Each structure stands twice: as structure tokens, then as C-alpha cells.
Amino acid sequence: MIQSGLICALVWILMQGTDRLLAWQTLQRPIVTATVTGLLLGDIRTGMIMAASLEAIFMGISAIGGSIPSDACASSIIAVAYTILTGADVETGLALAMPIGTLMGSVNEMWKPVLASFAPYWEKLAASGKEKSFRAQVMFCGFFVDRLPQAIILFAAIAFGVNSLEHVMNNLPAFIMAGLSASSSMMTGIGFAILLSMIWNKEIGCFFFLGYVLCKYMSLPTVAIAIIAAVISITYFCNEKKINDVLKIAETSGSSSSAGEEDLF
């Protein structure tokens, strides 16, 4: 388990650090971190399945004012690691993701004042004009120091906590396990609902019901529905672009005519 803990901590540090250095390329999203964790732990299939479900759960959750309600990256790594290392059901692993993410989000908030205390040092270093030293230290801190507490917790949780968690889960009553499985399915729907509440309007509402009909009554697979959605999206985008181009041309010609009239008078 120690090796698995080191792997998970390494995934955390690499995804978080690289994403920060590259100006947030979404490498820390569950769709990436869960897949990479599954690959390194030897079960990429489980990692990809959980990656899709975890991304759906956390898709509509965003940080507001610097506060992270739930850490999607850490919860994805721990949930996938637990599922693979113990052979548990995917549903059980998904049910553990949200409370783990909330706990790790609290750790992030507690670590921020510690990082803020180093502000005078960074200001002094920047004022000294030592550009190379400043850049090197920023990169080092971005990769390791900023994420050190979470990496330690991740390592300890996987290396020393998986067996205990497996023992607890195996001794839970059947009705509780059934509830966990049901709640994991509900969380996926809640994630989509949160996202939908942000983008919903009367122009795109019809596509939601179209997708429901295609899935529920026509029994089309998810891939087929995604292809249909992609075709509609591309067509919609192209038509909107043409309309915007025509409007820009009309505005340009209108302004030119007004300028000509002013010159005439």
C-alpha cells in the first residue's frame, strides 16, 4: 500500500503543479486525474469509468471567491485508489468521493493563511531583481510547497487507511451499502443539474428534452446521442457565425454611409 500511496501523492503533485504552471489546462479535473490514477495503479478501465462519473458529479461545482467547496482532484484520486486496491464496487467509490472532497477542500482553506504569511519574503525577493532565483523558487513552491499538506494526507490515506476503510465497508449492513450505491447514482444527476442551472435558457432548453427522448424512449446509446449533439452544436455555431458576420458587414457599411453623408454636408 505504501507504493500505491506514493503513486497517488505523485499524481496529485504532478497534476496540480503542472496545471498551475501551464495556467490551468484542466489537468486537475477528475476526467484526467482519475484516468491517470487508474493507469498507474494497473486498472485503467475502472479509472476511466470513474473519471466520467466523477467529472459529471463535480462539473457544476466551482470556486467562488477563492473558497473551494469540494476538492475534485483529491477526492477522485482517493476514490479511484480505494476502488481498485480493495476491489470494491464503482458505486461505493463514487459515494465516498464527495465527503473526501469536502474534507480536502477544508485542508486547502486552512493552508492558505500559511502560504499568505510568506508574502513579505516574495515581495523582498522580487524587489531584489533576482529574476532567475525568483522564477526557480516560484516553480518549486508551485509544485511542492503549495500542495504539501494534501500530498501527505493523500499518501497516509492510501498507505495506511485503505485496509481499515475496507474493513469498515465490509462490516456495514446491506441496506447502508444499498443506500451508498443509490446515492452515488443520484450525485451524478445532481452534478448535471447544478451545471444545467447555470446555463439554462429558453433557447437551449429544447435540447435537454430532445436528449431525454433519445435516451429514454428511443434507447440510443450515449455515444450516439453525443454524436447527434456534436452535429447540432457545430451546425448551430456555424449559423450563428454567419449571422454575426452579416451583422458586422451591415454595421460597417452603415457607419461608412453615415461618414459619407457627414462629409457631403
C-alpha atoms as an extended CHARMM CRD file, in Angstrom:
* protein
*
       265  EXT
         1         1  MET       CA              0.0000000000        0.0000000000        0.0000000000  PROA      1               0.0000000000
         2         2  ILE       CA              2.9350000000        2.3300000000        0.5970000000  PROA      2               0.0000000000
         3         3  GLN       CA              3.8550000000        2.1650000000       -3.0900000000  PROA      3               0.0000000000
         4         4  SER       CA              0.2600000000        2.9190000000       -4.0650000000  PROA      4               0.0000000000
         5         5  GLY       CA              0.2340000000        5.8310000000       -1.6270000000  PROA      5               0.0000000000
         6         6  LEU       CA              3.3830000000        7.2590000000       -3.1830000000  PROA      6               0.0000000000
         7         7  ILE       CA              1.8740000000        6.8870000000       -6.6610000000  PROA      7               0.0000000000
         8         8  CYS       CA             -1.2900000000        8.7360000000       -5.6380000000  PROA      8               0.0000000000
         9         9  ALA       CA              0.6830000000       11.5200000000       -3.9510000000  PROA      9               0.0000000000
        10        10  LEU       CA              2.8450000000       11.8430000000       -7.0710000000  PROA      10              0.0000000000
        11        11  VAL       CA             -0.2350000000       12.0810000000       -9.3010000000  PROA      11              0.0000000000
        12        12  TRP       CA             -1.5950000000       14.8260000000       -7.0500000000  PROA      12              0.0000000000
        13        13  ILE       CA              1.6230000000       16.8470000000       -7.1110000000  PROA      13              0.0000000000
        14        14  LEU       CA              2.1460000000       16.4880000000      -10.8690000000  PROA      14              0.0000000000
        15        15  MET       CA             -1.4310000000       17.3120000000      -11.8510000000  PROA      15              0.0000000000
        16        16  GLN       CA             -1.7250000000       20.2820000000       -9.5070000000  PROA      16              0.0000000000
        17        17  GLY       CA              1.7670000000       21.6710000000      -10.1240000000  PROA      17              0.0000000000
        18        18  THR       CA              1.7350000000       21.2490000000      -13.9000000000  PROA      18              0.0000000000
        19        19  ASP       CA             -1.7450000000       22.7110000000      -14.1720000000  PROA      19              0.0000000000
        20        20  ARG       CA             -0.6670000000       25.7860000000      -12.2240000000  PROA      20              0.0000000000
        21        21  LEU       CA              2.4950000000       26.3260000000      -14.2930000000  PROA      21              0.0000000000
        22        22  LEU       CA              0.5580000000       25.9810000000      -17.5520000000  PROA      22              0.0000000000
        23        23  ALA       CA             -2.1530000000       28.4520000000      -16.4940000000  PROA      23              0.0000000000
        24        24  TRP       CA             -4.8630000000       25.9030000000      -15.6650000000  PROA      24              0.0000000000
        25        25  GLN       CA             -5.1660000000       23.4580000000      -18.5390000000  PROA      25              0.0000000000
        26        26  THR       CA             -7.7670000000       21.4190000000      -16.5600000000  PROA      26              0.0000000000
        27        27  LEU       CA             -5.2440000000       18.6860000000      -15.7670000000  PROA      27              0.0000000000
        28        28  GLN       CA             -6.5820000000       18.5400000000      -12.2130000000  PROA      28              0.0000000000
        29        29  ARG       CA            -10.1130000000       17.7280000000      -13.3190000000  PROA      29              0.0000000000
        30        30  PRO       CA            -11.4590000000       14.2390000000      -12.4270000000  PROA      30              0.0000000000
        31        31  ILE       CA            -11.5950000000       13.2070000000      -16.0920000000  PROA      31              0.0000000000
        32        32  VAL       CA             -7.7830000000       13.4540000000      -16.1610000000  PROA      32              0.0000000000
        33        33  THR       CA             -6.6800000000       12.6360000000      -12.6200000000  PROA      33              0.0000000000
        34        34  ALA       CA             -8.9180000000        9.5930000000      -12.2030000000  PROA      34              0.0000000000
        35        35  THR       CA             -7.7840000000        8.1650000000      -15.5400000000  PROA      35              0.0000000000
        36        36  VAL       CA             -4.0900000000        8.6950000000      -14.7440000000  PROA      36              0.0000000000
        37        37  THR       CA             -4.5470000000        7.1710000000      -11.2810000000  PROA      37              0.0000000000
        38        38  GLY       CA             -6.2410000000        4.1160000000      -12.7520000000  PROA      38              0.0000000000
        39        39  LEU       CA             -3.4730000000        3.7530000000      -15.3350000000  PROA      39              0.0000000000
        40        40  LEU       CA             -0.6690000000        3.8780000000      -12.7570000000  PROA      40              0.0000000000
        41        41  LEU       CA             -2.4870000000        1.5080000000      -10.3890000000  PROA      41              0.0000000000
        42        42  GLY       CA             -2.9650000000       -1.0570000000      -13.1450000000  PROA      42              0.0000000000
        43        43  ASP       CA             -6.6980000000       -0.7420000000      -13.8810000000  PROA      43              0.0000000000
        44        44  ILE       CA             -7.2680000000        1.9860000000      -16.4330000000  PROA      44              0.0000000000
        45        45  ARG       CA            -10.7630000000        0.6840000000      -17.2650000000  PROA      45              0.0000000000
        46        46  THR       CA            -12.0250000000        1.3470000000      -13.7430000000  PROA      46              0.0000000000
        47        47  GLY       CA            -10.1880000000        4.6550000000      -13.7400000000  PROA      47              0.0000000000
        48        48  MET       CA            -11.8900000000        5.8080000000      -16.9420000000  PROA      48              0.0000000000
        49        49  ILE       CA            -15.3410000000        4.6740000000      -15.8030000000  PROA      49              0.0000000000
        50        50  MET       CA            -14.9900000000        6.5180000000      -12.5180000000  PROA      50              0.0000000000
        51        51  ALA       CA            -13.4100000000        9.5160000000      -14.2760000000  PROA      51              0.0000000000
        52        52  ALA       CA            -16.5380000000       10.0670000000      -16.3590000000  PROA      52              0.0000000000
        53        53  SER       CA            -18.8570000000        9.7340000000      -13.3550000000  PROA      53              0.0000000000
        54        54  LEU       CA            -16.7060000000       11.9170000000      -11.0990000000  PROA      54              0.0000000000
        55        55  GLU       CA            -16.4530000000       14.6210000000      -13.7660000000  PROA      55              0.0000000000
        56        56  ALA       CA            -20.2390000000       14.6070000000      -14.0380000000  PROA      56              0.0000000000
        57        57  ILE       CA            -20.5370000000       14.9710000000      -10.2490000000  PROA      57              0.0000000000
        58        58  PHE       CA            -18.0650000000       17.8510000000       -9.9450000000  PROA      58              0.0000000000
        59        59  MET       CA            -18.7930000000       19.5180000000      -13.2960000000  PROA      59              0.0000000000
        60        60  GLY       CA            -21.0830000000       22.1910000000      -11.8880000000  PROA      60              0.0000000000
        61        61  ILE       CA            -19.0270000000       22.9010000000       -8.7470000000  PROA      61              0.0000000000
        62        62  SER       CA            -16.7780000000       25.9430000000       -8.9720000000  PROA      62              0.0000000000
        63        63  ALA       CA            -14.6880000000       28.0020000000       -6.5610000000  PROA      63              0.0000000000
        64        64  ILE       CA            -16.2180000000       31.3520000000       -5.5770000000  PROA      64              0.0000000000
        65        65  GLY       CA            -14.0050000000       33.9960000000       -4.0080000000  PROA      65              0.0000000000
        66        66  GLY       CA            -11.1150000000       31.5900000000       -3.5900000000  PROA      66              0.0000000000
        67        67  SER       CA            -13.1730000000       29.1720000000       -1.4830000000  PROA      67              0.0000000000
        68        68  ILE       CA            -13.2150000000       25.5710000000       -2.7310000000  PROA      68              0.0000000000
        69        69  PRO       CA            -16.4050000000       23.7560000000       -1.6090000000  PROA      69              0.0000000000
        70        70  SER       CA            -15.0320000000       20.3540000000       -2.5760000000  PROA      70              0.0000000000
        71        71  ASP       CA            -11.6320000000       19.2690000000       -3.9050000000  PROA      71              0.0000000000
        72        72  ALA       CA            -12.4530000000       17.2730000000       -7.0340000000  PROA      72              0.0000000000
        73        73  CYS       CA             -8.8490000000       16.2880000000       -7.7470000000  PROA      73              0.0000000000
        74        74  ALA       CA             -8.0400000000       14.7620000000       -4.3400000000  PROA      74              0.0000000000
        75        75  SER       CA            -11.3950000000       13.0350000000       -3.9880000000  PROA      75              0.0000000000
        76        76  SER       CA            -11.0330000000       11.4890000000       -7.4470000000  PROA      76              0.0000000000
        77        77  ILE       CA             -7.5820000000       10.0960000000       -6.6770000000  PROA      77              0.0000000000
        78        78  ILE       CA             -8.6200000000        8.5840000000       -3.3340000000  PROA      78              0.0000000000
        79        79  ALA       CA            -11.9240000000        7.2070000000       -4.6430000000  PROA      79              0.0000000000
        80        80  VAL       CA            -10.2720000000        5.5070000000       -7.6280000000  PROA      80              0.0000000000
        81        81  ALA       CA             -7.4260000000        4.1610000000       -5.4940000000  PROA      81              0.0000000000
        82        82  TYR       CA             -9.8460000000        2.7240000000       -2.9330000000  PROA      82              0.0000000000
        83        83  THR       CA            -11.9660000000        1.0710000000       -5.6120000000  PROA      83              0.0000000000
        84        84  ILE       CA             -9.0020000000       -0.5040000000       -7.4050000000  PROA      84              0.0000000000
        85        85  LEU       CA             -6.9970000000       -1.5610000000       -4.3440000000  PROA      85              0.0000000000
        86        86  THR       CA             -9.9360000000       -3.1400000000       -2.4960000000  PROA      86              0.0000000000
        87        87  GLY       CA            -11.9200000000       -4.4380000000       -5.4570000000  PROA      87              0.0000000000
        88        88  ALA       CA            -14.9900000000       -2.5270000000       -4.2810000000  PROA      88              0.0000000000
        89        89  ASP       CA            -17.9010000000       -1.5500000000       -6.4910000000  PROA      89              0.0000000000
        90        90  VAL       CA            -17.5720000000        1.6100000000       -8.5290000000  PROA      90              0.0000000000
        91        91  GLU       CA            -20.7520000000        2.9290000000       -6.9010000000  PROA      91              0.0000000000
        92        92  THR       CA            -19.2190000000        2.6310000000       -3.4350000000  PROA      92              0.0000000000
        93        93  GLY       CA            -16.1130000000        4.5010000000       -4.5200000000  PROA      93              0.0000000000
        94        94  LEU       CA            -18.2180000000        7.2700000000       -6.0500000000  PROA      94              0.0000000000
        95        95  ALA       CA            -20.2370000000        7.6200000000       -2.8450000000  PROA      95              0.0000000000
        96        96  LEU       CA            -17.0160000000        8.2920000000       -0.9200000000  PROA      96              0.0000000000
        97        97  ALA       CA            -15.8460000000       10.9970000000       -3.3290000000  PROA      97              0.0000000000
        98        98  MET       CA            -17.9540000000       13.9110000000       -2.0810000000  PROA      98              0.0000000000
        99        99  PRO       CA            -17.1680000000       13.6960000000        1.6750000000  PROA      99              0.0000000000
       100       100  ILE       CA            -13.4780000000       13.1710000000        0.8750000000  PROA      100             0.0000000000
       101       101  GLY       CA            -13.5190000000       16.1680000000       -1.4500000000  PROA      101             0.0000000000
       102       102  THR       CA            -15.1820000000       18.3340000000        1.1940000000  PROA      102             0.0000000000
       103       103  LEU       CA            -12.5550000000       17.3420000000        3.7770000000  PROA      103             0.0000000000
       104       104  MET       CA             -9.6770000000       18.0700000000        1.4020000000  PROA      104             0.0000000000
       105       105  GLY       CA            -11.2630000000       21.3920000000        0.4950000000  PROA      105             0.0000000000
       106       106  SER       CA            -11.1550000000       22.3230000000        4.1880000000  PROA      106             0.0000000000
       107       107  VAL       CA             -7.4650000000       21.4040000000        4.3090000000  PROA      107             0.0000000000
       108       108  ASN       CA             -6.8620000000       23.7410000000        1.3560000000  PROA      108             0.0000000000
       109       109  GLU       CA             -8.5260000000       26.6080000000        3.2010000000  PROA      109             0.0000000000
       110       110  MET       CA             -6.5020000000       26.0070000000        6.3830000000  PROA      110             0.0000000000
       111       111  TRP       CA             -3.2250000000       26.0010000000        4.4190000000  PROA      111             0.0000000000
       112       112  LYS       CA             -3.8680000000       29.3280000000        2.6610000000  PROA      112             0.0000000000
       113       113  PRO       CA             -3.0390000000       31.5560000000        5.6890000000  PROA      113             0.0000000000
       114       114  VAL       CA              0.2940000000       29.7460000000        5.9940000000  PROA      114             0.0000000000
       115       115  LEU       CA              1.0900000000       30.4990000000        2.3620000000  PROA      115             0.0000000000
       116       116  ALA       CA             -0.0330000000       34.1150000000        2.7880000000  PROA      116             0.0000000000
       117       117  SER       CA              2.4800000000       34.5770000000        5.6110000000  PROA      117             0.0000000000
       118       118  PHE       CA              5.2920000000       34.2240000000        3.0420000000  PROA      118             0.0000000000
       119       119  ALA       CA              4.1290000000       37.3160000000        1.1160000000  PROA      119             0.0000000000
       120       120  PRO       CA              6.8030000000       39.6440000000        2.6080000000  PROA      120             0.0000000000
       121       121  TYR       CA              9.5180000000       37.2050000000        1.5610000000  PROA      121             0.0000000000
       122       122  TRP       CA              8.2610000000       37.0930000000       -2.0390000000  PROA      122             0.0000000000
       123       123  GLU       CA              7.9900000000       40.8750000000       -2.1670000000  PROA      123             0.0000000000
       124       124  LYS       CA             11.5480000000       41.2440000000       -0.9030000000  PROA      124             0.0000000000
       125       125  LEU       CA             12.8360000000       38.6680000000       -3.3910000000  PROA      125             0.0000000000
       126       126  ALA       CA             11.0330000000       40.3790000000       -6.2770000000  PROA      126             0.0000000000
       127       127  ALA       CA             12.4200000000       43.7730000000       -5.2560000000  PROA      127             0.0000000000
       128       128  SER       CA             15.9670000000       42.3910000000       -5.2370000000  PROA      128             0.0000000000
       129       129  GLY       CA             15.7770000000       41.8700000000       -9.0040000000  PROA      129             0.0000000000
       130       130  LYS       CA             16.9850000000       38.2610000000       -8.8640000000  PROA      130             0.0000000000
       131       131  GLU       CA             14.7830000000       37.0680000000      -11.6800000000  PROA      131             0.0000000000
       132       132  LYS       CA             16.1930000000       33.5430000000      -12.0770000000  PROA      132             0.0000000000
       133       133  SER       CA             16.0960000000       32.8550000000       -8.3520000000  PROA      133             0.0000000000
       134       134  PHE       CA             12.5510000000       34.1910000000       -8.1240000000  PROA      134             0.0000000000
       135       135  ARG       CA             11.3560000000       32.0550000000      -11.0310000000  PROA      135             0.0000000000
       136       136  ALA       CA             13.0320000000       28.8940000000       -9.7080000000  PROA      136             0.0000000000
       137       137  GLN       CA             11.5940000000       29.3130000000       -6.2260000000  PROA      137             0.0000000000
       138       138  VAL       CA              8.1060000000       30.0340000000       -7.5600000000  PROA      138             0.0000000000
       139       139  MET       CA              8.2150000000       26.8660000000       -9.6690000000  PROA      139             0.0000000000
       140       140  PHE       CA              9.4800000000       24.8020000000       -6.7290000000  PROA      140             0.0000000000
       141       141  CYS       CA              6.8180000000       26.1380000000       -4.3770000000  PROA      141             0.0000000000
       142       142  GLY       CA              4.1150000000       25.7140000000       -7.0040000000  PROA      142             0.0000000000
       143       143  PHE       CA              4.9840000000       22.0510000000       -7.3970000000  PROA      143             0.0000000000
       144       144  PHE       CA              5.7170000000       21.0370000000       -3.8130000000  PROA      144             0.0000000000
       145       145  VAL       CA              5.1960000000       23.5470000000       -1.0040000000  PROA      145             0.0000000000
       146       146  ASP       CA              1.7240000000       24.7430000000       -2.0350000000  PROA      146             0.0000000000
       147       147  ARG       CA              0.3690000000       21.1910000000       -2.1590000000  PROA      147             0.0000000000
       148       148  LEU       CA              2.4840000000       19.5570000000        0.5410000000  PROA      148             0.0000000000
       149       149  PRO       CA             -0.2190000000       19.0210000000        3.2280000000  PROA      149             0.0000000000
       150       150  GLN       CA             -2.6550000000       17.4950000000        0.7530000000  PROA      150             0.0000000000
       151       151  ALA       CA              0.0600000000       15.2300000000       -0.6620000000  PROA      151             0.0000000000
       152       152  ILE       CA              0.9090000000       13.9760000000        2.8350000000  PROA      152             0.0000000000
       153       153  ILE       CA             -2.7580000000       13.3290000000        3.6140000000  PROA      153             0.0000000000
       154       154  LEU       CA             -3.2160000000       11.5240000000        0.2970000000  PROA      154             0.0000000000
       155       155  PHE       CA             -0.2150000000        9.3110000000        0.9570000000  PROA      155             0.0000000000
       156       156  ALA       CA             -1.3290000000        8.4950000000        4.5070000000  PROA      156             0.0000000000
       157       157  ALA       CA             -4.9180000000        7.8280000000        3.4410000000  PROA      157             0.0000000000
       158       158  ILE       CA             -3.8780000000        5.3240000000        0.7760000000  PROA      158             0.0000000000
       159       159  ALA       CA             -0.8710000000        3.7510000000        2.5030000000  PROA      159             0.0000000000
       160       160  PHE       CA             -2.4000000000        3.2990000000        5.9530000000  PROA      160             0.0000000000
       161       161  GLY       CA             -6.1330000000        3.8680000000        5.6090000000  PROA      161             0.0000000000
       162       162  VAL       CA             -7.3320000000        1.6780000000        2.7490000000  PROA      162             0.0000000000
       163       163  ASN       CA             -7.2770000000       -1.5750000000        4.7200000000  PROA      163             0.0000000000
       164       164  SER       CA             -9.1400000000        0.0000000000        7.6360000000  PROA      164             0.0000000000
       165       165  LEU       CA            -11.6990000000        1.5440000000        5.3010000000  PROA      165             0.0000000000
       166       166  GLU       CA            -12.1630000000       -1.7990000000        3.5620000000  PROA      166             0.0000000000
       167       167  HSD       CA            -12.7940000000       -3.4610000000        6.9320000000  PROA      167             0.0000000000
       168       168  VAL       CA            -15.3810000000       -0.8350000000        7.8470000000  PROA      168             0.0000000000
       169       169  MET       CA            -17.1630000000       -1.0530000000        4.4960000000  PROA      169             0.0000000000
       170       170  ASN       CA            -17.2570000000       -4.8630000000        4.6210000000  PROA      170             0.0000000000
       171       171  ASN       CA            -18.9670000000       -4.7660000000        8.0180000000  PROA      171             0.0000000000
       172       172  LEU       CA            -21.6300000000       -2.2490000000        7.1020000000  PROA      172             0.0000000000
       173       173  PRO       CA            -25.2050000000       -3.5700000000        6.8500000000  PROA      173             0.0000000000
       174       174  ALA       CA            -26.5310000000       -4.3760000000        3.4100000000  PROA      174             0.0000000000
       175       175  PHE       CA            -29.1200000000       -1.5870000000        3.4750000000  PROA      175             0.0000000000
       176       176  ILE       CA            -26.3990000000        1.0230000000        4.0810000000  PROA      176             0.0000000000
       177       177  MET       CA            -24.3720000000       -0.2800000000        1.1460000000  PROA      177             0.0000000000
       178       178  ALA       CA            -27.5020000000       -0.1730000000       -0.9980000000  PROA      178             0.0000000000
       179       179  GLY       CA            -28.0270000000        3.4230000000        0.0940000000  PROA      179             0.0000000000
       180       180  LEU       CA            -24.4510000000        4.3220000000       -0.8210000000  PROA      180             0.0000000000
       181       181  SER       CA            -24.9110000000        2.8190000000       -4.2810000000  PROA      181             0.0000000000
       182       182  ALA       CA            -28.1470000000        4.7350000000       -4.7880000000  PROA      182             0.0000000000
       183       183  SER       CA            -26.6200000000        7.9880000000       -3.5610000000  PROA      183             0.0000000000
       184       184  SER       CA            -23.6960000000        7.6620000000       -5.9780000000  PROA      184             0.0000000000
       185       185  SER       CA            -26.1520000000        7.4800000000       -8.8760000000  PROA      185             0.0000000000
       186       186  MET       CA            -28.0220000000       10.4880000000       -7.5210000000  PROA      186             0.0000000000
       187       187  MET       CA            -24.8420000000       12.5610000000       -7.2330000000  PROA      187             0.0000000000
       188       188  THR       CA            -24.1920000000       12.2420000000      -10.9590000000  PROA      188             0.0000000000
       189       189  GLY       CA            -27.6410000000       13.6310000000      -11.6490000000  PROA      189             0.0000000000
       190       190  ILE       CA            -27.1240000000       16.4180000000       -9.1110000000  PROA      190             0.0000000000
       191       191  GLY       CA            -23.8490000000       17.3890000000      -10.7810000000  PROA      191             0.0000000000
       192       192  PHE       CA            -25.5860000000       17.7310000000      -14.1390000000  PROA      192             0.0000000000
       193       193  ALA       CA            -28.4520000000       19.6410000000      -12.5010000000  PROA      193             0.0000000000
       194       194  ILE       CA            -26.0550000000       22.1760000000      -10.9520000000  PROA      194             0.0000000000
       195       195  LEU       CA            -24.3690000000       22.7050000000      -14.3200000000  PROA      195             0.0000000000
       196       196  LEU       CA            -27.7020000000       22.9340000000      -16.1310000000  PROA      196             0.0000000000
       197       197  SER       CA            -28.9800000000       25.5660000000      -13.6940000000  PROA      197             0.0000000000
       198       198  MET       CA            -26.0630000000       27.8130000000      -14.7200000000  PROA      198             0.0000000000
       199       199  ILE       CA            -26.5440000000       27.6000000000      -18.4810000000  PROA      199             0.0000000000
       200       200  TRP       CA            -30.3000000000       27.0580000000      -18.7990000000  PROA      200             0.0000000000
       201       201  ASN       CA            -32.3040000000       29.3830000000      -21.0210000000  PROA      201             0.0000000000
       202       202  LYS       CA            -35.2820000000       29.0680000000      -23.3240000000  PROA      202             0.0000000000
       203       203  GLU       CA            -33.0910000000       28.7990000000      -26.4310000000  PROA      203             0.0000000000
       204       204  ILE       CA            -31.2820000000       25.6100000000      -25.3850000000  PROA      204             0.0000000000
       205       205  GLY       CA            -33.9570000000       24.0960000000      -23.1390000000  PROA      205             0.0000000000
       206       206  CYS       CA            -35.4300000000       22.1290000000      -26.0410000000  PROA      206             0.0000000000
       207       207  PHE       CA            -32.1600000000       20.2220000000      -26.4910000000  PROA      207             0.0000000000
       208       208  PHE       CA            -32.4030000000       18.9110000000      -22.9280000000  PROA      208             0.0000000000
       209       209  PHE       CA            -35.7840000000       17.3480000000      -23.6460000000  PROA      209             0.0000000000
       210       210  LEU       CA            -34.5220000000       16.0680000000      -27.0050000000  PROA      210             0.0000000000
       211       211  GLY       CA            -31.7110000000       14.2270000000      -25.2350000000  PROA      211             0.0000000000
       212       212  TYR       CA            -34.1680000000       12.7580000000      -22.7460000000  PROA      212             0.0000000000
       213       213  VAL       CA            -36.3950000000       11.4350000000      -25.5250000000  PROA      213             0.0000000000
       214       214  LEU       CA            -33.4420000000        9.9600000000      -27.4360000000  PROA      214             0.0000000000
       215       215  CYS       CA            -32.1900000000        8.1590000000      -24.3310000000  PROA      215             0.0000000000
       216       216  LYS       CA            -35.4190000000        7.1110000000      -22.6210000000  PROA      216             0.0000000000
       217       217  TYR       CA            -37.8170000000        6.3360000000      -25.4490000000  PROA      217             0.0000000000
       218       218  MET       CA            -35.5290000000        5.6130000000      -28.4010000000  PROA      218             0.0000000000
       219       219  SER       CA            -32.9210000000        3.7670000000      -26.2780000000  PROA      219             0.0000000000
       220       220  LEU       CA            -29.9750000000        5.2670000000      -28.1320000000  PROA      220             0.0000000000
       221       221  PRO       CA            -26.5260000000        4.6860000000      -26.5720000000  PROA      221             0.0000000000
       222       222  THR       CA            -24.6490000000        7.5850000000      -25.0100000000  PROA      222             0.0000000000
       223       223  VAL       CA            -22.0950000000        7.7280000000      -27.8340000000  PROA      223             0.0000000000
       224       224  ALA       CA            -24.8160000000        8.0780000000      -30.4640000000  PROA      224             0.0000000000
       225       225  ILE       CA            -26.5050000000       10.8730000000      -28.5050000000  PROA      225             0.0000000000
       226       226  ALA       CA            -23.1510000000       12.6260000000      -28.0920000000  PROA      226             0.0000000000
       227       227  ILE       CA            -22.5500000000       12.4670000000      -31.8630000000  PROA      227             0.0000000000
       228       228  ILE       CA            -26.0030000000       13.9100000000      -32.5610000000  PROA      228             0.0000000000
       229       229  ALA       CA            -25.3520000000       16.6690000000      -30.0210000000  PROA      229             0.0000000000
       230       230  ALA       CA            -21.9880000000       17.4490000000      -31.6320000000  PROA      230             0.0000000000
       231       231  VAL       CA            -23.5800000000       17.7440000000      -35.0900000000  PROA      231             0.0000000000
       232       232  ILE       CA            -26.2940000000       20.0510000000      -33.7590000000  PROA      232             0.0000000000
       233       233  SER       CA            -23.7300000000       22.1550000000      -31.8770000000  PROA      233             0.0000000000
       234       234  ILE       CA            -21.4840000000       22.5870000000      -34.9140000000  PROA      234             0.0000000000
       235       235  THR       CA            -24.4530000000       23.4820000000      -37.1260000000  PROA      235             0.0000000000
       236       236  TYR       CA            -25.7340000000       25.9340000000      -34.5190000000  PROA      236             0.0000000000
       237       237  PHE       CA            -22.2870000000       27.5320000000      -34.1910000000  PROA      237             0.0000000000
       238       238  CYS       CA            -21.8100000000       27.8930000000      -37.9620000000  PROA      238             0.0000000000
       239       239  ASN       CA            -25.2260000000       29.5120000000      -38.3980000000  PROA      239             0.0000000000
       240       240  GLU       CA            -24.5770000000       31.9180000000      -35.5290000000  PROA      240             0.0000000000
       241       241  LYS       CA            -21.2080000000       32.8190000000      -37.0330000000  PROA      241             0.0000000000
       242       242  LYS       CA            -22.7560000000       33.5600000000      -40.4230000000  PROA      242             0.0000000000
       243       243  ILE       CA            -25.4050000000       35.7780000000      -38.8360000000  PROA      243             0.0000000000
       244       244  ASN       CA            -22.7920000000       37.6620000000      -36.8010000000  PROA      244             0.0000000000
       245       245  ASP       CA            -20.6310000000       38.1690000000      -39.9020000000  PROA      245             0.0000000000
       246       246  VAL       CA            -23.5920000000       39.5880000000      -41.8190000000  PROA      246             0.0000000000
       247       247  LEU       CA            -24.4290000000       41.9320000000      -38.9370000000  PROA      247             0.0000000000
       248       248  LYS       CA            -20.8230000000       43.1540000000      -38.7640000000  PROA      248             0.0000000000
       249       249  ILE       CA            -20.8060000000       43.8610000000      -42.5130000000  PROA      249             0.0000000000
       250       250  ALA       CA            -24.1040000000       45.7170000000      -42.2130000000  PROA      250             0.0000000000
       251       251  GLU       CA            -22.8030000000       47.8000000000      -39.2990000000  PROA      251             0.0000000000
       252       252  THR       CA            -19.5990000000       48.6120000000      -41.1910000000  PROA      252             0.0000000000
       253       253  SER       CA            -21.4490000000       49.6680000000      -44.3300000000  PROA      253             0.0000000000
       254       254  GLY       CA            -23.9040000000       51.6960000000      -42.2560000000  PROA      254             0.0000000000
       255       255  SER       CA            -21.1370000000       53.5990000000      -40.4820000000  PROA      255             0.0000000000
       256       256  SER       CA            -19.4060000000       54.2450000000      -43.8320000000  PROA      256             0.0000000000
       257       257  SER       CA            -22.6040000000       55.6860000000      -45.3060000000  PROA      257             0.0000000000
       258       258  SER       CA            -23.0530000000       57.9630000000      -42.2810000000  PROA      258             0.0000000000
       259       259  ALA       CA            -19.4860000000       59.2260000000      -42.6090000000  PROA      259             0.0000000000
       260       260  GLY       CA            -20.0460000000       59.9230000000      -46.3230000000  PROA      260             0.0000000000
       261       261  GLU       CA            -23.1890000000       61.9250000000      -45.6160000000  PROA      261             0.0000000000
       262       262  GLU       CA            -21.3800000000       63.9920000000      -42.9900000000  PROA      262             0.0000000000
       263       263  ASP       CA            -18.5810000000       64.7630000000      -45.4520000000  PROA      263             0.0000000000
       264       264  LEU       CA            -21.1540000000       65.7630000000      -48.0750000000  PROA      264             0.0000000000
       265       265  PHE       CA            -22.8350000000       68.2580000000      -45.7710000000  PROA      265             0.0000000000
